[in-house]
Amino acid sequence: MPKVLRFDDEPHRGAPHDGGPHDGGPGPERSGPSEGSPAVRVIVKVNTGGYVPDGFRVRTRVDEELFTAEASEADLTRAAGDPHVDSVARARPLGLD
């Protein structure tokens, strides 16, 4: 199955991943959106249980491979080249008002 990376329904390409809890990088408690960049809320699907890409701050975990998070645009671009990330999509309100 091909890797699908989505963010606002557009494919993104980025630099290779250089950190994360499974390769010596920061874990979710120490990581967060890059300083100086506004955080966006996203839904993330990874292929390694418990993995959180560098720069992502987990908001809610659905299971070990699916969670919502906050990340900067730079962090999203970097995640596009991360082999542990299957998909990233901007979180959108349901509009049930």
N, C-alpha and C positions, 0 to 999 in steps of 0.2 A: 504494500500500500504506500503511495507517495506521501511525503511529508506535506502537510498543509499548514501554512502560517497565515493567519488572517488578523487584520486590524482594520476596522472600518471597511471591511469587504475588499481591501486592496492588499496584494502581496507586498511584503517588505523583505529586503535583504540587508544584512548587517555584518559586522565583524564577528569572528569566532568568539565564543563564550570564554571568559577568562576567570571565572570564579563561581562558587556555589558550594552548598553544604557537602556534596559528594566528591568534590575535588579540591578540598582545602580552603575554599572561599568562605565568605560570611554566610551564616545561617539566617533564617527569617527574622529572628529577634534583633540582629545587628544590621540588617540590610534595609534599605529603603530607597526611594527615588533620589536620583542625583541632586545634589544641592544646586539651587538656582534655577531649576527646571520645575514647572508646574506638574503636579502629579495627575495622572489620568487613571480612572478606574477601569480595570480590565478583568476578563475571565480567562484563566490560563489552564491549558491541558498539557501535562508533561508525561513522558513515558517511563519515568523512574520514580517510584513511590517515595514521597517525602521531599522530593527535589524542589527547590525554589531558585529561580534564576537570580543572579547578582543584580542588586538594585531594586528588586521587587519586594514590597511589604505586604504580606498576606493579611487580608481582611477577614475572610471566611473560608474555611476548608469544607468542601463537599465530601471528598475522600482523599486518599493519598496522592492521587494524580490529577485532581480537579479542584481549583480554588479561585476565589476572587482576590484581587490584589490592587495596589496602587504602584505606579511606575512612571518615570519620566519618558518623554519621547525618545531620548538617547538610549535609555534602558530597553525600550521596546525594539529599537533598531538592532541593538546588540543581541537581544533574544532571538531575532530572526535567524541568526547563524548558530544558535545553540542546538546541538544534536539532541539534548534532553527535552526540548520544547516541541510539542506537536502543533499547538495552535494558541493564538492570542487574539481576543476580540474585545473591542470596547464594550463595556457594560452599558446597557441602556435601560432607562426606567420603563416599567410596563405601561404607565399611563392609565392606571385604574382609578382615576379621580372621579 
